[in-house]
């Protein structure tokens, strides 16, 4: 390997390591992602059921020191009920954002100057299938 190519390769590896060592912020929807999907009118009469692998993955991310921000289209008036369901199911989280729209969601983020590294990633999942396969 030429000297300049070797340095470029080492720089790429160093950037990947730096990115993987940094703590991440994970934005995660609740219904259909963490809990199996239910209609709003059934929340108080049916129990929340975890999707496959969701709890284990969230606990792993919490143990690794990542910030978990939960989002939901549930209205603000359901905050205490939502927090209760999360607690009863031992779901770890740091922030809870209620009342987001039902439409498409977009995450917009900057890239650090002089670092050609994407700092935002999206994962679209099939409803109720869990996210045990997601690696961050």
N, C-alpha and C positions, 0 to 999 in steps of 0.2 A: 504494500500500500504506500502510495506517495506520502511524503511528510504532510503536505497541505490537506490531503484527503483524510489522513489519520487524525489531524487536529479537528477537522470538521466533524468527523464521526464522534470523537470524544466530546465535542461541544453538544452534539445532538443527544448523546447518552446522558450528559450532565443535566441538560434541560429536562429530559424525561424524569430523571431521578428527583430533581428539584420540584417538578410539578406533582409527582406522586407522593412526596413527603409533606406537601402543604396540606393544611386542613381545608376541607371543602365545605361548601354550603349546599345542602340537598333540599330542593323544593319538591314536595311530594303531595299529590292529591290524596284525598281520603277515600271517598266512595268509588268503588270499582277498582281501587288500587290497593289500599291497605285493608279496608273492609269490603266484603262483597256488596255490590250495588243494591240499594233499596230506595224506593220512592220516599220522598220527604214525609208524606202523610203516614208512613208505617214506622218511622224511627222510634216512636215511643211505645209501639206495641210489638215490635220484633227485635230480637237481640242482634247486636253487631257480630258478624262472623268474619274472622280473619281470612285473608286470601293466602294461598300457599307460600310459605317462606318469608312473608312480609315481616313478621315480628322478629325472626332471627336476623334478617338483613338489617333492620332498623337498629336492633341492639348491637350488632357488629359495628355499624357506622358510629353509633354513640360511643362505644368503647374505644374506637379509633380517634375520638375527639372531634368528629365532624359536627357541624351545626345542622339540625333537622328543622326545616320550616314546613309545616303542613298547611296546605291550601284546600279550600272547599267552597263550593257554591252554596252550602248551607247558609241560611240567613243568620245575621248577627244574633237574633233572638234565640238561636239554638246553641249558642256558645257554651253555656253551662252543661247542657245535655251532651254536647260533643266532647267536652273535656272529661266528663264522667265516663263516657264510653271508652275514650282513649285510656283513661286511668284503669278502668275495670279490666282492660285487655293488656295492661302493662306496656302500652305503646310509648316509647320515648320520643320526646319532642322538645324543642326550645321556643319556637314561636308558632302561633296559630293565626292564619289569615282567613277570615270568614267573608262570605258574600261575594266571592269573585264570580265573574260571568260564566254562563254556560257555554259560550262560544269557544273558538280556538284560543289557545294560550301561546304566547310568544315571550321568550326570555331574550332580552337585549343586554349585551355586556360589552365592555371595551377590551381591547388587547393591550397589554403592557408595551410601551415603546421599546423598540429594538429586540423584542422577543416574539418570534413568529409561532405563538402557541395559542390555540383556541382555548378560551377560558369559560366557554359555555357549551353544554352538551344537552341534547334532549333525548328522552327515551319514550317512545309511544308504545303502550302495552295493550294487549287485548283485555277487555273488561273481565274482572274477577279471576284472572289467571295468576296473580301474584307477581313478584319481581325477584325471585331468588336467583335468577340468571344475570341480574344487573351487577356489573362491576364498575366501581368508580376509581 
